[in-house]
Amino acid sequence: MARRIAIRLLLGLCTVTAVVLLTFVLQYVLPGDPARSIAGPKAGPEVLARIREQLHLDDPLWSQLVHYFSGVATGDLGNSYAQDEAVLPLILDRLPATALLAAAALLVEVVIGGLWGVWEALRPKRSWLLATVNVGLLSIPPFSLGFLLLLAFAYQLPVFPIDGGTGVMKIVLPALTLGVLGAPYYANVVRDSMRESLASAYVRTAVSKGMRRRRIVARHVLRNTASPVVTLLGMDVAVFLSGVVFVEKIFAWPGIGQMQTEAFADLDRPVLTGTVIVAAVIVVAANLIADLTRTLIDPRAQMEAL
């Protein structure tokens, strides 16, 4: 188990390092002059030269890379061009809102997808109507569903508020936008895993002993279904962090997704690259937690760790 954790930590460190290197390259790919973004369009050459010297933009490439990595390693992601504040506190201030939205969306897709998968697994034949709905949901972009829900339940039927911000009523539509689109994945995983378990030898043994069907499903089948669901939960963190960029902008949800769109409009490179690095760390941590949780609940995964 210790070796498994060490390998996962090493792989996660390599992933974060690759992301940091990618963000450094993006500093040169993104259009615009950082010094001009800070000083404004009317700044003179002397002011621009002084800013470039402070940002080490005139240093050799290898020196800039070392300075960038050393800053990231100590938690210094630079200062925002637009707000003139440290990037990391700005991101941490928005992160709880994004985490709350992701948790609500995960709850929606796990509940809907889980019940959907269980119902299909216990049926002798797959419902073609649900299969069509499954494919349809997988084909809808998040921003399209978000606009549709906003138009239907905020403008046409004023059930939910449209002024943005956080709150119980304000989280419903964005959570449904992310959660409903992810439900088919969980439905497929739960259905396939349950059908595999129902066809296994230990289920046939339980049936031969006269155990009730409800007890077999609850005690044996669903327990084996939990392992792939936990794995999918860890992978979903990366999907949510990419999807919230559009969803938070549509519903004016004050998270890091909305911060990214604002930073892109302002050419605020430190905020853009900082959100990418923080998101990479969160994804690596979430997958590590999911892997350890799977190891604890699934004896087969414990054998793989040996």
N, C-alpha and C positions, 0 to 999 in steps of 0.2 A: 504494500500500500504506500509506504514512504517513497519507494522508487517511482511508483506511478505518479504521485503528487509532484515529485521533483521533475519528472519528464514533462508533465503538463505545465509546470511553472517555467521551465526552460523554453518550451515551445511558445508559451504566451509572451515571454520576454523577447523572443526573436520576432514574433508578430508585431509587437509594439515598436520595436526598433525599426522594422521595415516601414511601418506607418510613419514614424518620425522622419525617416529618410525621404519618404514620398512627399511629406508636407514641406520639407526643405526644398525639394525640386519644384514643388508648386509655387514657391516664392518667386521663382524665375519664369514660370510658365504663365502665371496670371498677368493680364495686361495692367499697365499703369506704373507710375513711379511712386514708391513708398514715401520718398521725401516730399514729393509734390502733394501727395494725399494728406500728409501731416501739416505742411506749411501753407497749403492753399495755392490757388492759381496765380496770385499776385506776388508770390515770394521771389526774391532776387537770387542770383547765383550764389552769393555768399551764404545766405540762409540755407539754401539747399545743400551746399557743400558741408556746412556744419552738421546738418541733420544726418547726412550720409556717413559722416565720420562717427557720430554717436551711435548709429545703427550698425557700424562695421561693414557698410556696403562697399567701401573701397578696399577692404582687405582681400587677400587671396581667397579663392574658393574654399580651400582646405581649412583655412583659419576661420572662415564664416561657419563652416560645418561643425568644427570643434566647439565654437562659441555657442552655436544653436543647440547641439546635443548637451553641452554642460548646463545650459539654461533649463532645458526640458527636464534633465535629471534632478535638478533642484526645485522643480515646480515653477520655474519662471518661464511662462509662455509669451512673454513680451507685454507691451502696452497697446491698448486699443487706439487706432488712429482717430476714430470718430469720437470716443469718449474720454481719451487720455487717462485711462485707468488700467490697472493690471488685469490681464485677460482671465487668469484662473479664478479670482473672486467673482468676476462677472458671470463666468460659466457656472460656478458652484451656486450662485444665487438663483439661476434659472433651472438648475438640474432637478430640484425637488418637484417642480411642476411637470417636467417631462417624465420623471419616474412615476408620479401618480397617474398620469395618463397611460403610460405603458402597463402599469399594474391593472388598471381598470379594463384596458383592452385585452390583456391576457385572460382576465377573469371571464370576459364575454366570450372569447373564442374557445376557451377550455370548456365552459359550460355548454355552449351551443354545439361545438364540435364533438364533445364527449357524448352528450345525449344523442346526437345525430348518429354517431358511429355505433353506439350500443344498440340503438333501434335497428340499424341496418344489419348489424352482425347477427342479431337474433331472428331476423327474417329469413325464410328459405331462399327467396330471390331478391335481388337488388331492385329498388324502386327506380324506374327510369325517370320519373319526375324529379326525384332528388338528385339523380345523376346529372340531369340537365341543369338544375339549379347549381350544382357543384361546379360544373364547367363554366357556367355564366358568372359566378362569383369570382372564380379564378381569372376571368378575362377582364374584369372591371378594374381600372386604375383607381387608387385611393382618392385622388382629387376629384374624380368624376362622381363617385359615391358621396363624397363629402359635400359637393355642391348640390347634389340631388337631395340629400337629407336636410341641408340648410334651407333649400327652397321649399321643401314640403312641410317641414315641422318648425320652421322659424319665421318664414314669410307668409306662406299660404295658410298654414295652421299655426298661429303664434303660441306654440306650446313651450318652446325653449327660448331663452334669451339669445340675442345676437350681438351684444355689446362686448363680448370677449371677457377675458379674465378667468379666474378659477372659481370653483364652487360646485356643489352637487348637481344642480340643474345644467350648468355649463359644461360639464364633463361628459354628459350622456351622448351627445351627437358625435364628438370626436372619438370617444371610446367605441361606439358602435361602428364608426367608419373603419377603424383599424381592426376591431375584433371580428366583425362579420366576414370580412374578406379573408381572415386567417382561419375561420372555422372549418372550411373544407379540408385543410391539411390535417387537422386533428381528427376529423371524422374518418378520413381515409386510414390514418394510422391506427386509430382505435378499432375500426372495423376489421382491418387485416390482422391485427394482433389478436383480437378476440376470436376470429374464425380459426386462426392457427391454434389457439389454446383449446377451443371447443373440439377440435379434431385430434387432440393429443391423447396419449395413453392414460394420463392421470385423470383426465375428465371422464373417460370411459370407465375407469375403475370406480370413480365416485358415483357414477350413474348406476353401476352394477351393485354398489352397496346400498342403493336406495336413497341417496341424498336428494333433497329437493333441488329443483333447478335454480331457484332464487339463491339458495345457499352456495351452490356450485359457482354461479356467476360472481357472487359477491366475494367469496372466500378464495377462490382459485383463479378464475379467469381475469377479473379486474386487477388483481394484484400483479399478474404478469403483464398487463397492459400498461401499468404505471411507468415501467422502465423506458419504453420508447417515447412516451408523452413527456417525461422529464427531459430527455435528450432534445426533443423538439422545442421545449420551452427555452432551453439555453440558446438554441439557434435563432429563436424568434427575437431575441434581444437585438441582434444585428438588423433584422428586418424592420423592427419598430423604429430604431434610430435612424433608418433611412426614410421610412414612411412619414415620420412626424414632421419632416421638413415642410411637406405640403399640407398636411392636416392641421398643424398648428397655425400655419399662415391663414388657412381658410377660416378657421374658427377663432382666430386671434387669441390662441392659447399661449400664455407667456412662458414658453419653454426654450430649450436650446435650438429647436428647429426654427422657430421664429427668429431667434438671434442669428442663425446662419443666413437666412434670407435677407435680413437687414444688413449684415456684414457684407454680403455679396453685392448688394446695391451700393454700399458705401466704399467698396474696394478695401475693406478693413481686413487685410491679410492675417494679422496676428489672431483675430477672433475666429476667422475661418479655419486656419490651421489648428488653433487651440481646441475648437470643438471636435475636429477630426481625431486629435490625439486622445482627448478625454473619452470620446465614444469608443475608440479602440481599446482603451483600458477597461471600460465597462463591459464590452463584449467578451474580452478574454476572461475577466473575473466571473461573468455570468456562466460562461461555458465550463469553467473550472468547478464552480459550485454545482452545476447540473451534473457534471461527470462524477463528482464525489457523492452527490445525493443518489444517483443511479447505482453507484457501487454499494451504498449502504442498504438500499431497498431490494436489490436484485442479487441473489446468491450467485447467479451465473456471471455477473459482472465482477463479483469478488474473486471468482476463480480466474477471470481474465487478468486481474491485477497481480496474481501470484506469479 
